[in-house]
Amino acid sequence: IDAHELAIQLATRDYNAGTFTSQQAAAKVYGLPQSTLYNRLHSITTSIASY
């Protein structure tokens, strides 16, 4: 697991646990684009990942 994937997983976990009140706050703490966290939370895959 690389550092980027770990950050996504931690941000997702903490957001779902209620540690953060917004996706934007969780993404900022973990250094992620908000869109990346949004996509992961809504099970949206990129064209590369789905291919």
mmCIF file of the N, C-alpha and C atoms, coordinates in Angstrom:
data_MODEL
# 
_entry.id   MODEL 
# 
loop_
_atom_site.group_PDB 
_atom_site.id 
_atom_site.type_symbol 
_atom_site.label_atom_id 
_atom_site.label_alt_id 
_atom_site.label_comp_id 
_atom_site.label_asym_id 
_atom_site.label_entity_id 
_atom_site.label_seq_id 
_atom_site.pdbx_PDB_ins_code 
_atom_site.Cartn_x 
_atom_site.Cartn_y 
_atom_site.Cartn_z 
_atom_site.occupancy 
_atom_site.B_iso_or_equiv 
_atom_site.pdbx_formal_charge 
_atom_site.auth_seq_id 
_atom_site.auth_comp_id 
_atom_site.auth_asym_id 
_atom_site.auth_atom_id 
_atom_site.pdbx_PDB_model_num 
ATOM 1   N N  . ILE A 1 1  ? 0.855   -1.179 0.000   1.00 0.00 ? 1  ILE A N  1 
ATOM 2   C CA . ILE A 1 1  ? 0.000   0.000  0.000   1.00 0.00 ? 1  ILE A CA 1 
ATOM 3   C C  . ILE A 1 1  ? 0.904   1.246  0.000   1.00 0.00 ? 1  ILE A C  1 
ATOM 4   N N  . ASP A 1 2  ? 0.631   2.154  -0.902  1.00 0.00 ? 2  ASP A N  1 
ATOM 5   C CA . ASP A 1 2  ? 1.465   3.345  -0.964  1.00 0.00 ? 2  ASP A CA 1 
ATOM 6   C C  . ASP A 1 2  ? 0.902   4.448  -0.065  1.00 0.00 ? 2  ASP A C  1 
ATOM 7   N N  . ALA A 1 3  ? 1.670   5.502  0.103   1.00 0.00 ? 3  ALA A N  1 
ATOM 8   C CA . ALA A 1 3  ? 1.310   6.578  1.026   1.00 0.00 ? 3  ALA A CA 1 
ATOM 9   C C  . ALA A 1 3  ? 0.010   7.268  0.616   1.00 0.00 ? 3  ALA A C  1 
ATOM 10  N N  . HIS A 1 4  ? -0.204  7.432  -0.683  1.00 0.00 ? 4  HIS A N  1 
ATOM 11  C CA . HIS A 1 4  ? -1.420  8.094  -1.167  1.00 0.00 ? 4  HIS A CA 1 
ATOM 12  C C  . HIS A 1 4  ? -2.657  7.260  -0.831  1.00 0.00 ? 4  HIS A C  1 
ATOM 13  N N  . GLU A 1 5  ? -2.586  5.977  -1.087  1.00 0.00 ? 5  GLU A N  1 
ATOM 14  C CA . GLU A 1 5  ? -3.709  5.087  -0.785  1.00 0.00 ? 5  GLU A CA 1 
ATOM 15  C C  . GLU A 1 5  ? -3.969  5.049  0.718   1.00 0.00 ? 5  GLU A C  1 
ATOM 16  N N  . LEU A 1 6  ? -2.916  5.040  1.510   1.00 0.00 ? 6  LEU A N  1 
ATOM 17  C CA . LEU A 1 6  ? -3.072  5.043  2.963   1.00 0.00 ? 6  LEU A CA 1 
ATOM 18  C C  . LEU A 1 6  ? -3.775  6.315  3.420   1.00 0.00 ? 6  LEU A C  1 
ATOM 19  N N  . ALA A 1 7  ? -3.401  7.455  2.858   1.00 0.00 ? 7  ALA A N  1 
ATOM 20  C CA . ALA A 1 7  ? -4.040  8.724  3.209   1.00 0.00 ? 7  ALA A CA 1 
ATOM 21  C C  . ALA A 1 7  ? -5.525  8.691  2.865   1.00 0.00 ? 7  ALA A C  1 
ATOM 22  N N  . ILE A 1 8  ? -5.873  8.120  1.717   1.00 0.00 ? 8  ILE A N  1 
ATOM 23  C CA . ILE A 1 8  ? -7.278  8.007  1.327   1.00 0.00 ? 8  ILE A CA 1 
ATOM 24  C C  . ILE A 1 8  ? -8.030  7.133  2.323   1.00 0.00 ? 8  ILE A C  1 
ATOM 25  N N  . GLN A 1 9  ? -7.452  6.006  2.689   1.00 0.00 ? 9  GLN A N  1 
ATOM 26  C CA . GLN A 1 9  ? -8.111  5.098  3.625   1.00 0.00 ? 9  GLN A CA 1 
ATOM 27  C C  . GLN A 1 9  ? -8.286  5.733  5.001   1.00 0.00 ? 9  GLN A C  1 
ATOM 28  N N  . LEU A 1 10 ? -7.270  6.436  5.474   1.00 0.00 ? 10 LEU A N  1 
ATOM 29  C CA . LEU A 1 10 ? -7.370  7.084  6.781   1.00 0.00 ? 10 LEU A CA 1 
ATOM 30  C C  . LEU A 1 10 ? -8.394  8.212  6.768   1.00 0.00 ? 10 LEU A C  1 
ATOM 31  N N  . ALA A 1 11 ? -8.399  9.007  5.715   1.00 0.00 ? 11 ALA A N  1 
ATOM 32  C CA . ALA A 1 11 ? -9.367  10.094 5.606   1.00 0.00 ? 11 ALA A CA 1 
ATOM 33  C C  . ALA A 1 11 ? -10.786 9.543  5.539   1.00 0.00 ? 11 ALA A C  1 
ATOM 34  N N  . THR A 1 12 ? -10.979 8.476  4.783   1.00 0.00 ? 12 THR A N  1 
ATOM 35  C CA . THR A 1 12 ? -12.294 7.840  4.674   1.00 0.00 ? 12 THR A CA 1 
ATOM 36  C C  . THR A 1 12 ? -12.740 7.306  6.028   1.00 0.00 ? 12 THR A C  1 
ATOM 37  N N  . ARG A 1 13 ? -11.840 6.613  6.709   1.00 0.00 ? 13 ARG A N  1 
ATOM 38  C CA . ARG A 1 13 ? -12.160 6.054  8.026   1.00 0.00 ? 13 ARG A CA 1 
ATOM 39  C C  . ARG A 1 13 ? -12.551 7.155  9.010   1.00 0.00 ? 13 ARG A C  1 
ATOM 40  N N  . ASP A 1 14 ? -11.739 8.200  9.080   1.00 0.00 ? 14 ASP A N  1 
ATOM 41  C CA . ASP A 1 14 ? -11.996 9.266  10.040  1.00 0.00 ? 14 ASP A CA 1 
ATOM 42  C C  . ASP A 1 14 ? -13.254 10.055 9.700   1.00 0.00 ? 14 ASP A C  1 
ATOM 43  N N  . TYR A 1 15 ? -13.514 10.274 8.427   1.00 0.00 ? 15 TYR A N  1 
ATOM 44  C CA . TYR A 1 15 ? -14.742 10.971 8.035   1.00 0.00 ? 15 TYR A CA 1 
ATOM 45  C C  . TYR A 1 15 ? -15.962 10.136 8.407   1.00 0.00 ? 15 TYR A C  1 
ATOM 46  N N  . ASN A 1 16 ? -15.933 8.858  8.099   1.00 0.00 ? 16 ASN A N  1 
ATOM 47  C CA . ASN A 1 16 ? -17.064 7.981  8.415   1.00 0.00 ? 16 ASN A CA 1 
ATOM 48  C C  . ASN A 1 16 ? -17.263 7.812  9.919   1.00 0.00 ? 16 ASN A C  1 
ATOM 49  N N  . ALA A 1 17 ? -16.192 7.932  10.688  1.00 0.00 ? 17 ALA A N  1 
ATOM 50  C CA . ALA A 1 17 ? -16.275 7.804  12.149  1.00 0.00 ? 17 ALA A CA 1 
ATOM 51  C C  . ALA A 1 17 ? -16.764 9.096  12.808  1.00 0.00 ? 17 ALA A C  1 
ATOM 52  N N  . GLY A 1 18 ? -16.875 10.166 12.023  1.00 0.00 ? 18 GLY A N  1 
ATOM 53  C CA . GLY A 1 18 ? -17.349 11.429 12.566  1.00 0.00 ? 18 GLY A CA 1 
ATOM 54  C C  . GLY A 1 18 ? -16.251 12.318 13.124  1.00 0.00 ? 18 GLY A C  1 
ATOM 55  N N  . THR A 1 19 ? -15.000 11.957 12.888  1.00 0.00 ? 19 THR A N  1 
ATOM 56  C CA . THR A 1 19 ? -13.879 12.775 13.356  1.00 0.00 ? 19 THR A CA 1 
ATOM 57  C C  . THR A 1 19 ? -13.899 14.140 12.675  1.00 0.00 ? 19 THR A C  1 
ATOM 58  N N  . PHE A 1 20 ? -14.319 14.162 11.432  1.00 0.00 ? 20 PHE A N  1 
ATOM 59  C CA . PHE A 1 20 ? -14.423 15.402 10.667  1.00 0.00 ? 20 PHE A CA 1 
ATOM 60  C C  . PHE A 1 20 ? -15.884 15.640 10.307  1.00 0.00 ? 20 PHE A C  1 
ATOM 61  N N  . THR A 1 21 ? -16.282 16.900 10.297  1.00 0.00 ? 21 THR A N  1 
ATOM 62  C CA . THR A 1 21 ? -17.665 17.232 9.959   1.00 0.00 ? 21 THR A CA 1 
ATOM 63  C C  . THR A 1 21 ? -17.858 17.452 8.467   1.00 0.00 ? 21 THR A C  1 
ATOM 64  N N  . SER A 1 22 ? -16.761 17.512 7.720   1.00 0.00 ? 22 SER A N  1 
ATOM 65  C CA . SER A 1 22 ? -16.886 17.681 6.273   1.00 0.00 ? 22 SER A CA 1 
ATOM 66  C C  . SER A 1 22 ? -15.818 16.872 5.553   1.00 0.00 ? 22 SER A C  1 
ATOM 67  N N  . GLN A 1 23 ? -16.134 16.519 4.328   1.00 0.00 ? 23 GLN A N  1 
ATOM 68  C CA . GLN A 1 23 ? -15.165 15.813 3.493   1.00 0.00 ? 23 GLN A CA 1 
ATOM 69  C C  . GLN A 1 23 ? -13.972 16.717 3.216   1.00 0.00 ? 23 GLN A C  1 
ATOM 70  N N  . GLN A 1 24 ? -14.243 17.994 3.040   1.00 0.00 ? 24 GLN A N  1 
ATOM 71  C CA . GLN A 1 24 ? -13.176 18.946 2.749   1.00 0.00 ? 24 GLN A CA 1 
ATOM 72  C C  . GLN A 1 24 ? -12.164 18.994 3.890   1.00 0.00 ? 24 GLN A C  1 
ATOM 73  N N  . ALA A 1 25 ? -12.627 18.983 5.127   1.00 0.00 ? 25 ALA A N  1 
ATOM 74  C CA . ALA A 1 25 ? -11.723 19.025 6.280   1.00 0.00 ? 25 ALA A CA 1 
ATOM 75  C C  . ALA A 1 25 ? -10.861 17.769 6.342   1.00 0.00 ? 25 ALA A C  1 
ATOM 76  N N  . ALA A 1 26 ? -11.469 16.625 6.121   1.00 0.00 ? 26 ALA A N  1 
ATOM 77  C CA . ALA A 1 26 ? -10.723 15.361 6.149   1.00 0.00 ? 26 ALA A CA 1 
ATOM 78  C C  . ALA A 1 26 ? -9.674  15.337 5.045   1.00 0.00 ? 26 ALA A C  1 
ATOM 79  N N  . ALA A 1 27 ? -10.059 15.758 3.853   1.00 0.00 ? 27 ALA A N  1 
ATOM 80  C CA . ALA A 1 27 ? -9.129  15.770 2.724   1.00 0.00 ? 27 ALA A CA 1 
ATOM 81  C C  . ALA A 1 27 ? -7.955  16.704 3.000   1.00 0.00 ? 27 ALA A C  1 
ATOM 82  N N  . LYS A 1 28 ? -8.236  17.855 3.573   1.00 0.00 ? 28 LYS A N  1 
ATOM 83  C CA . LYS A 1 28 ? -7.183  18.833 3.844   1.00 0.00 ? 28 LYS A CA 1 
ATOM 84  C C  . LYS A 1 28 ? -6.163  18.290 4.842   1.00 0.00 ? 28 LYS A C  1 
ATOM 85  N N  . VAL A 1 29 ? -6.633  17.667 5.914   1.00 0.00 ? 29 VAL A N  1 
ATOM 86  C CA . VAL A 1 29 ? -5.730  17.133 6.936   1.00 0.00 ? 29 VAL A CA 1 
ATOM 87  C C  . VAL A 1 29 ? -4.799  16.079 6.350   1.00 0.00 ? 29 VAL A C  1 
ATOM 88  N N  . TYR A 1 30 ? -5.325  15.264 5.443   1.00 0.00 ? 30 TYR A N  1 
ATOM 89  C CA . TYR A 1 30 ? -4.524  14.183 4.874   1.00 0.00 ? 30 TYR A CA 1 
ATOM 90  C C  . TYR A 1 30 ? -3.854  14.564 3.556   1.00 0.00 ? 30 TYR A C  1 
ATOM 91  N N  . GLY A 1 31 ? -3.963  15.828 3.161   1.00 0.00 ? 31 GLY A N  1 
ATOM 92  C CA . GLY A 1 31 ? -3.265  16.303 1.970   1.00 0.00 ? 31 GLY A CA 1 
ATOM 93  C C  . GLY A 1 31 ? -3.814  15.750 0.667   1.00 0.00 ? 31 GLY A C  1 
ATOM 94  N N  . LEU A 1 32 ? -5.127  15.547 0.630   1.00 0.00 ? 32 LEU A N  1 
ATOM 95  C CA . LEU A 1 32 ? -5.768  14.983 -0.558  1.00 0.00 ? 32 LEU A CA 1 
ATOM 96  C C  . LEU A 1 32 ? -6.649  16.021 -1.236  1.00 0.00 ? 32 LEU A C  1 
ATOM 97  N N  . PRO A 1 33 ? -6.831  15.908 -2.545  1.00 0.00 ? 33 PRO A N  1 
ATOM 98  C CA . PRO A 1 33 ? -7.856  16.718 -3.191  1.00 0.00 ? 33 PRO A CA 1 
ATOM 99  C C  . PRO A 1 33 ? -9.227  16.275 -2.675  1.00 0.00 ? 33 PRO A C  1 
ATOM 100 N N  . GLN A 1 34 ? -10.109 17.225 -2.451  1.00 0.00 ? 34 GLN A N  1 
ATOM 101 C CA . GLN A 1 34 ? -11.438 16.884 -1.945  1.00 0.00 ? 34 GLN A CA 1 
ATOM 102 C C  . GLN A 1 34 ? -12.156 15.955 -2.906  1.00 0.00 ? 34 GLN A C  1 
ATOM 103 N N  . SER A 1 35 ? -11.924 16.128 -4.196  1.00 0.00 ? 35 SER A N  1 
ATOM 104 C CA . SER A 1 35 ? -12.586 15.282 -5.191  1.00 0.00 ? 35 SER A CA 1 
ATOM 105 C C  . SER A 1 35 ? -12.159 13.821 -5.066  1.00 0.00 ? 35 SER A C  1 
ATOM 106 N N  . THR A 1 36 ? -10.917 13.587 -4.685  1.00 0.00 ? 36 THR A N  1 
ATOM 107 C CA . THR A 1 36 ? -10.432 12.214 -4.506  1.00 0.00 ? 36 THR A CA 1 
ATOM 108 C C  . THR A 1 36 ? -11.184 11.532 -3.375  1.00 0.00 ? 36 THR A C  1 
ATOM 109 N N  . LEU A 1 37 ? -11.327 12.233 -2.260  1.00 0.00 ? 37 LEU A N  1 
ATOM 110 C CA . LEU A 1 37 ? -12.051 11.664 -1.120  1.00 0.00 ? 37 LEU A CA 1 
ATOM 111 C C  . LEU A 1 37 ? -13.523 11.475 -1.465  1.00 0.00 ? 37 LEU A C  1 
ATOM 112 N N  . TYR A 1 38 ? -14.122 12.460 -2.117  1.00 0.00 ? 38 TYR A N  1 
ATOM 113 C CA . TYR A 1 38 ? -15.524 12.352 -2.530  1.00 0.00 ? 38 TYR A CA 1 
ATOM 114 C C  . TYR A 1 38 ? -15.728 11.120 -3.405  1.00 0.00 ? 38 TYR A C  1 
ATOM 115 N N  . ASN A 1 39 ? -14.859 10.950 -4.389  1.00 0.00 ? 39 ASN A N  1 
ATOM 116 C CA . ASN A 1 39 ? -14.992 9.817  -5.306  1.00 0.00 ? 39 ASN A CA 1 
ATOM 117 C C  . ASN A 1 39 ? -14.875 8.490  -4.572  1.00 0.00 ? 39 ASN A C  1 
ATOM 118 N N  . ARG A 1 40 ? -13.946 8.392  -3.640  1.00 0.00 ? 40 ARG A N  1 
ATOM 119 C CA . ARG A 1 40 ? -13.775 7.147  -2.895  1.00 0.00 ? 40 ARG A CA 1 
ATOM 120 C C  . ARG A 1 40 ? -14.999 6.872  -2.004  1.00 0.00 ? 40 ARG A C  1 
ATOM 121 N N  . LEU A 1 41 ? -15.508 7.909  -1.373  1.00 0.00 ? 41 LEU A N  1 
ATOM 122 C CA . LEU A 1 41 ? -16.668 7.733  -0.496  1.00 0.00 ? 41 LEU A CA 1 
ATOM 123 C C  . LEU A 1 41 ? -17.917 7.323  -1.274  1.00 0.00 ? 41 LEU A C  1 
ATOM 124 N N  . HIS A 1 42 ? -17.984 7.730  -2.534  1.00 0.00 ? 42 HIS A N  1 
ATOM 125 C CA . HIS A 1 42 ? -19.148 7.417  -3.364  1.00 0.00 ? 42 HIS A CA 1 
ATOM 126 C C  . HIS A 1 42 ? -18.866 6.296  -4.357  1.00 0.00 ? 42 HIS A C  1 
ATOM 127 N N  . SER A 1 43 ? -17.791 5.577  -4.140  1.00 0.00 ? 43 SER A N  1 
ATOM 128 C CA . SER A 1 43 ? -17.416 4.418  -4.969  1.00 0.00 ? 43 SER A CA 1 
ATOM 129 C C  . SER A 1 43 ? -17.319 4.748  -6.451  1.00 0.00 ? 43 SER A C  1 
ATOM 130 N N  . ILE A 1 44 ? -16.800 5.919  -6.749  1.00 0.00 ? 44 ILE A N  1 
ATOM 131 C CA . ILE A 1 44 ? -16.588 6.325  -8.139  1.00 0.00 ? 44 ILE A CA 1 
ATOM 132 C C  . ILE A 1 44 ? -15.159 5.954  -8.511  1.00 0.00 ? 44 ILE A C  1 
ATOM 133 N N  . THR A 1 45 ? -14.999 5.205  -9.580  1.00 0.00 ? 45 THR A N  1 
ATOM 134 C CA . THR A 1 45 ? -13.668 4.804  -10.019 1.00 0.00 ? 45 THR A CA 1 
ATOM 135 C C  . THR A 1 45 ? -13.247 5.633  -11.221 1.00 0.00 ? 45 THR A C  1 
ATOM 136 N N  . THR A 1 46 ? -11.959 5.742  -11.412 1.00 0.00 ? 46 THR A N  1 
ATOM 137 C CA . THR A 1 46 ? -11.446 6.432  -12.589 1.00 0.00 ? 46 THR A CA 1 
ATOM 138 C C  . THR A 1 46 ? -11.498 5.477  -13.776 1.00 0.00 ? 46 THR A C  1 
ATOM 139 N N  . SER A 1 47 ? -11.379 6.023  -14.953 1.00 0.00 ? 47 SER A N  1 
ATOM 140 C CA . SER A 1 47 ? -11.389 5.166  -16.140 1.00 0.00 ? 47 SER A CA 1 
ATOM 141 C C  . SER A 1 47 ? -10.184 4.232  -16.140 1.00 0.00 ? 47 SER A C  1 
ATOM 142 N N  . ILE A 1 48 ? -9.077  4.666  -15.578 1.00 0.00 ? 48 ILE A N  1 
ATOM 143 C CA . ILE A 1 48 ? -7.879  3.825  -15.512 1.00 0.00 ? 48 ILE A CA 1 
ATOM 144 C C  . ILE A 1 48 ? -8.107  2.665  -14.549 1.00 0.00 ? 48 ILE A C  1 
ATOM 145 N N  . ALA A 1 49 ? -8.672  2.951  -13.389 1.00 0.00 ? 49 ALA A N  1 
ATOM 146 C CA . ALA A 1 49 ? -8.895  1.910  -12.385 1.00 0.00 ? 49 ALA A CA 1 
ATOM 147 C C  . ALA A 1 49 ? -9.951  0.907  -12.834 1.00 0.00 ? 49 ALA A C  1 
ATOM 148 N N  . SER A 1 50 ? -10.932 1.361  -13.582 1.00 0.00 ? 50 SER A N  1 
ATOM 149 C CA . SER A 1 50 ? -12.002 0.458  -13.996 1.00 0.00 ? 50 SER A CA 1 
ATOM 150 C C  . SER A 1 50 ? -11.646 -0.344 -15.237 1.00 0.00 ? 50 SER A C  1 
ATOM 151 N N  . TYR A 1 51 ? -10.598 0.046  -15.941 1.00 0.00 ? 51 TYR A N  1 
ATOM 152 C CA . TYR A 1 51 ? -10.162 -0.661 -17.133 1.00 0.00 ? 51 TYR A CA 1 
ATOM 153 C C  . TYR A 1 51 ? -9.357  -1.828 -16.727 1.00 0.00 ? 51 TYR A C  1 
# 
